[in-house]
Amino acid sequence: MKVAVVMGGASPEHHVSLASGKGIADAVASLGHTAVPLVIDQQGDWANGLHEAIDLLRAVDVVLIGLHGEYGEDGRLQGFLDQLKVPYVGSGVTASAVGLDKHLTKAVLRAHGIPVTPGVRLFGAETSDTEAAVQKLKEADVEFPVFVKPANGGSSFGVGRATDLASLADAVAAAAELDPQVLVEKEMVGREIDLAVLQFPDGRVEVGPPLEIHSDPAQPFFNATAKYDASSATEFVVPAPLTPELAELLNRTALEVFEVLGCKGLARVDFFVPADGKPVVNEINTLPGFTPASQFPRMWAAAGYTYADVVDVLIKTAVAQP
């Protein structure tokens, strides 16, 4: 098949996406397909030009999306591909748009009885009024320390930790530079567990072995440096040591999140497991990092799937979708 691999994009995750795209394109070629790399630059323009990109996309059998964050993971590209009537890997417009918006994701999950990280959304004038933000946190019974993050985005860009009014104001201002909606959430002390969800061509959906994050102790939390710096001491333990009961609960919840949001193809669901052993959903990534060293392929490697095996499943599932 001819397989387009779209990478880059205008989000802060541009360079992460390029690494994901290269890994995907190499795997596509190793499977015997023809990879057609298509790059979107940091201004959001197609490097080949829009009209040539449309011609190339219409000529392929399927599109693998290696984009992360806004303009790629938020449903905009998915809608564009729907208009071109080209099959693509991953969730459609609605699930992609909801999945990238952390506030909306948690509102939907909360409405379905799925526990999520407690917090509030700040918007508009609230992002510059620290006293109003603190009052909103009090009403939600959320106390310091808190984590502050852009509502739409990933890779921990714009994420900060606040322990008082001054650090809260600084963290909110930094997050607001990337997104007008800012989330302020309770710091969850406990284990960070990720689960990889994969849909197969026959329609079944499975969860890979759990991964536990032991972040670089030199970093304040699992930030972008801890994730991507080559010298980072961050460790990923997979499979994570879990009791059978906790493992079953996490698997069931990950599948429920995938179904409730209407996801397709793949997703990574991230959990916090506090000391009481009751997990809460932190977020979902409908297009998770996909470099050979990323969490998603690591988890499936522990289940016996090579990187190319996972790409093969994604391609076949996308083509098999009605």
C-alpha positions as semicolon CSV with decimal commas, in nm:
position;residue;x (nm);y (nm);z (nm)
1;M;0,000;0,000;0,000
2;K;0,090;0,365;-0,027
3;V;0,088;0,506;0,326
4;A;0,108;0,878;0,397
5;V;0,278;0,972;0,724
6;V;0,185;1,324;0,840
7;M;0,421;1,484;1,091
8;G;0,537;1,816;1,232
9;G;0,258;2,063;1,291
10;A;0,215;2,404;1,450
11;S;0,189;2,288;1,812
12;P;0,477;2,309;2,065
13;E;0,515;1,932;2,007
14;H;0,646;1,986;1,652
15;H;0,985;1,823;1,709
16;V;0,835;1,532;1,905
17;S;0,601;1,477;1,611
18;L;0,889;1,474;1,362
19;A;1,055;1,198;1,567
20;S;0,727;1,002;1,581
21;G;0,678;1,047;1,207
22;K;1,026;0,926;1,120
23;G;0,984;0,613;1,331
24;I;0,645;0,542;1,173
25;A;0,774;0,598;0,817
26;D;1,068;0,364;0,877
27;A;0,830;0,097;1,009
28;V;0,595;0,143;0,712
29;A;0,887;0,084;0,473
30;S;1,002;-0,222;0,671
31;L;0,654;-0,372;0,626
32;G;0,692;-0,351;0,250
33;H;0,467;-0,051;0,195
34;T;0,558;0,279;0,030
35;A;0,586;0,558;0,287
36;V;0,486;0,906;0,170
37;P;0,615;1,152;0,434
38;L;0,420;1,479;0,453
39;V;0,546;1,756;0,683
40;I;0,344;2,043;0,825
41;D;0,574;2,327;0,931
42;Q;0,563;2,523;1,256
43;Q;0,341;2,786;1,096
44;G;0,083;2,520;1,011
45;D;0,155;2,513;0,637
46;W;0,209;2,199;0,430
47;A;0,576;2,187;0,326
48;N;0,475;2,053;-0,018
49;G;0,209;2,319;-0,058
50;L;-0,160;2,262;0,013
51;H;-0,265;2,159;-0,338
52;E;0,020;1,911;-0,380
53;A;-0,050;1,769;-0,033
54;I;-0,415;1,715;-0,127
55;D;-0,311;1,537;-0,448
56;L;-0,069;1,315;-0,254
57;L;-0,327;1,235;0,016
58;R;-0,589;1,141;-0,241
59;A;-0,342;0,902;-0,404
60;V;-0,262;0,695;-0,091
61;D;-0,443;0,399;0,062
62;V;-0,428;0,518;0,423
63;V;-0,287;0,801;0,635
64;L;-0,085;0,752;0,953
65;I;-0,099;1,065;1,165
66;G;0,216;1,135;1,363
67;L;0,100;1,475;1,483
68;H;0,051;1,567;1,849
69;G;-0,139;1,852;2,010
70;E;-0,340;2,120;1,834
71;Y;-0,387;2,114;1,457
72;G;-0,324;1,740;1,447
73;E;-0,464;1,562;1,749
74;D;-0,766;1,789;1,794
75;G;-0,987;1,676;1,506
76;R;-0,895;1,944;1,252
77;L;-0,678;1,720;1,037
78;Q;-0,922;1,433;1,085
79;G;-1,204;1,646;0,944
80;F;-0,984;1,746;0,650
81;L;-0,912;1,380;0,574
82;D;-1,282;1,294;0,607
83;Q;-1,353;1,556;0,342
84;L;-1,094;1,395;0,115
85;K;-1,246;1,051;0,188
86;V;-0,906;0,908;0,284
87;P;-0,887;0,637;0,557
88;Y;-0,666;0,734;0,852
89;V;-0,535;0,582;1,171
90;G;-0,690;0,677;1,501
91;S;-0,997;0,853;1,636
92;G;-1,235;1,068;1,435
93;V;-1,320;1,435;1,472
94;T;-1,532;1,425;1,788
95;A;-1,317;1,190;1,997
96;S;-1,001;1,373;1,889
97;A;-1,142;1,716;1,977
98;V;-1,276;1,604;2,315
99;G;-0,966;1,398;2,395
100;L;-0,726;1,689;2,350
101;D;-0,936;1,923;2,565
102;K;-0,850;1,802;2,915
103;H;-1,133;1,997;3,078
104;L;-1,396;1,860;2,839
105;T;-1,253;1,507;2,866
106;K;-1,286;1,512;3,243
107;A;-1,635;1,660;3,229
108;V;-1,748;1,374;3,003
109;L;-1,574;1,106;3,211
110;R;-1,705;1,252;3,537
111;A;-2,058;1,244;3,394
112;H;-2,011;0,872;3,329
113;G;-1,894;0,805;3,684
114;I;-1,525;0,765;3,598
115;P;-1,297;0,920;3,866
116;V;-1,072;1,200;3,737
117;T;-0,814;1,435;3,886
118;P;-0,995;1,706;4,090
119;G;-0,947;2,060;3,961
120;V;-1,095;2,369;3,802
121;R;-1,076;2,546;3,468
122;L;-0,971;2,910;3,446
123;F;-1,072;3,111;3,141
124;G;-1,055;3,473;3,027
125;A;-1,011;3,725;3,309
126;E;-0,978;3,440;3,561
127;T;-0,626;3,365;3,433
128;S;-0,504;3,705;3,552
129;D;-0,704;3,724;3,876
130;T;-0,520;3,508;4,128
131;E;-0,764;3,577;4,412
132;A;-1,056;3,464;4,196
133;A;-0,863;3,151;4,101
134;V;-0,797;3,069;4,466
135;Q;-1,164;3,118;4,549
136;K;-1,259;2,882;4,267
137;L;-1,014;2,624;4,403
138;K;-1,161;2,657;4,753
139;E;-1,512;2,600;4,618
140;A;-1,383;2,282;4,448
141;D;-1,207;2,177;4,773
142;V;-0,865;2,182;4,600
143;E;-0,573;2,300;4,813
144;F;-0,205;2,372;4,744
145;P;0,011;2,223;4,604
146;V;-0,152;2,217;4,260
147;F;-0,050;2,152;3,902
148;V;-0,125;2,407;3,633
149;K;-0,148;2,315;3,265
150;P;-0,290;2,433;2,933
151;A;-0,628;2,267;2,877
152;N;-0,526;2,172;2,522
153;G;-0,177;2,038;2,470
154;G;0,067;1,768;2,561
155;S;0,426;1,668;2,634
156;S;0,405;1,874;2,957
157;F;0,467;2,200;2,769
158;G;0,339;2,489;2,981
159;V;0,287;2,269;3,289
160;G;0,392;2,404;3,627
161;R;0,357;2,326;3,996
162;A;0,232;2,589;4,241
163;T;0,256;2,591;4,618
164;D;0,133;2,944;4,696
165;L;-0,027;3,254;4,544
166;A;0,290;3,383;4,380
167;S;0,384;3,055;4,213
168;L;0,020;3,003;4,110
169;A;0,013;3,339;3,933
170;D;0,339;3,257;3,750
171;A;0,225;2,907;3,651
172;V;-0,114;3,026;3,524
173;A;0,049;3,302;3,319
174;A;0,290;3,050;3,161
175;A;0,008;2,807;3,074
176;A;-0,213;3,086;2,939
177;E;0,056;3,176;2,686
178;L;-0,014;2,840;2,517
179;D;-0,391;2,816;2,568
180;P;-0,665;3,057;2,682
181;Q;-0,807;2,774;2,893
182;V;-0,597;2,674;3,194
183;L;-0,649;2,379;3,427
184;V;-0,550;2,396;3,793
185;E;-0,559;2,051;3,948
186;K;-0,490;1,888;4,281
187;E;-0,146;1,733;4,313
188;M;-0,197;1,358;4,323
189;V;0,066;1,189;4,538
190;G;0,113;0,830;4,436
191;R;0,202;0,614;4,138
192;E;0,181;0,720;3,773
193;I;0,054;0,432;3,559
194;D;-0,005;0,445;3,183
195;L;-0,207;0,199;2,977
196;A;-0,195;0,152;2,599
197;V;-0,522;0,072;2,422
198;L;-0,509;-0,080;2,074
199;Q;-0,790;-0,168;1,834
200;F;-0,741;-0,463;1,600
201;P;-0,873;-0,511;1,245
202;D;-1,147;-0,749;1,365
203;G;-1,281;-0,476;1,595
204;R;-1,160;-0,610;1,929
205;V;-0,993;-0,363;2,163
206;E;-0,714;-0,471;2,397
207;V;-0,501;-0,313;2,668
208;G;-0,124;-0,366;2,677
209;P;0,090;-0,432;2,985
210;P;0,087;-0,138;3,231
211;L;0,378;0,104;3,246
212;E;0,488;0,288;3,561
213;I;0,678;0,616;3,542
214;H;0,966;0,683;3,780
215;S;1,050;1,040;3,688
216;D;1,400;1,184;3,695
217;P;1,456;1,279;4,062
218;A;1,650;1,584;3,945
219;Q;1,329;1,725;3,792
220;P;1,037;1,870;3,994
221;F;0,789;1,637;3,816
222;F;0,748;1,440;3,492
223;N;0,806;1,748;3,278
224;A;0,925;1,784;2,917
225;T;1,291;1,755;3,025
226;A;1,222;1,434;3,217
227;K;1,039;1,300;2,912
228;Y;1,271;1,392;2,627
229;D;1,619;1,490;2,746
230;A;1,867;1,221;2,646
231;S;2,044;1,256;2,981
232;S;1,720;1,218;3,181
233;A;1,720;0,958;3,459
234;T;1,348;0,887;3,410
235;E;1,270;0,515;3,422
236;F;0,977;0,332;3,265
237;V;0,890;0,004;3,438
238;V;0,686;-0,228;3,217
239;P;0,505;-0,434;3,310
240;A;0,440;-0,233;3,625
241;P;0,407;-0,447;3,940
242;L;0,035;-0,435;4,021
243;T;-0,196;-0,651;4,225
244;P;-0,439;-0,852;4,008
245;E;-0,726;-0,646;4,146
246;L;-0,565;-0,310;4,060
247;A;-0,456;-0,435;3,717
248;E;-0,809;-0,548;3,637
249;L;-0,958;-0,217;3,755
250;L;-0,713;-0,011;3,548
251;N;-0,772;-0,223;3,237
252;R;-1,147;-0,201;3,273
253;T;-1,135;0,176;3,325
254;A;-0,902;0,232;3,028
255;L;-1,141;0,041;2,802
256;E;-1,435;0,236;2,942
257;V;-1,259;0,568;2,876
258;F;-1,183;0,457;2,519
259;E;-1,547;0,359;2,463
260;V;-1,709;0,657;2,636
261;L;-1,508;0,906;2,430
262;G;-1,573;0,714;2,109
263;C;-1,206;0,650;2,033
264;K;-1,073;0,436;1,749
265;G;-0,741;0,280;1,663
266;L;-0,527;0,365;1,961
267;A;-0,497;0,572;2,276
268;R;-0,287;0,600;2,589
269;V;-0,477;0,648;2,913
270;D;-0,277;0,793;3,202
271;F;-0,368;0,729;3,565
272;F;-0,265;0,840;3,910
273;V;-0,292;0,574;4,181
274;P;-0,284;0,742;4,526
275;A;-0,212;0,565;4,852
276;D;-0,575;0,459;4,893
277;G;-0,539;0,246;4,579
278;K;-0,832;0,416;4,402
279;P;-0,707;0,524;4,058
280;V;-0,810;0,847;3,887
281;V;-0,775;0,932;3,519
282;N;-0,526;1,210;3,454
283;E;-0,568;1,233;3,076
284;I;-0,601;1,050;2,746
285;N;-0,377;1,083;2,442
286;T;-0,557;0,983;2,123
287;L;-0,230;1,017;1,928
288;P;0,036;0,931;2,188
289;G;0,408;0,980;2,133
290;F;0,522;0,721;1,884
291;T;0,899;0,728;1,868
292;P;1,055;0,381;1,917
293;A;1,137;0,493;2,275
294;S;0,788;0,625;2,358
295;Q;0,563;0,470;2,621
296;F;0,299;0,334;2,381
297;P;0,531;0,106;2,177
298;R;0,721;0,014;2,495
299;M;0,405;-0,127;2,647
300;W;0,321;-0,334;2,341
301;A;0,682;-0,454;2,318
302;A;0,630;-0,608;2,662
303;A;0,336;-0,798;2,509
304;G;0,555;-0,932;2,228
305;Y;0,472;-0,679;1,957
306;T;0,759;-0,510;1,777
307;Y;0,730;-0,144;1,680
308;A;0,658;-0,250;1,321
309;D;0,396;-0,500;1,445
310;V;0,203;-0,219;1,613
311;V;0,223;0,000;1,301
312;D;0,098;-0,297;1,097
313;V;-0,203;-0,339;1,328
314;L;-0,281;0,034;1,304
315;I;-0,270;0,030;0,923
316;K;-0,487;-0,280;0,892
317;T;-0,738;-0,149;1,146
318;A;-0,769;0,186;0,968
319;V;-0,826;0,018;0,633
320;A;-1,083;-0,222;0,784
321;Q;-1,293;0,060;0,937
322;P;-1,629;0,115;0,763
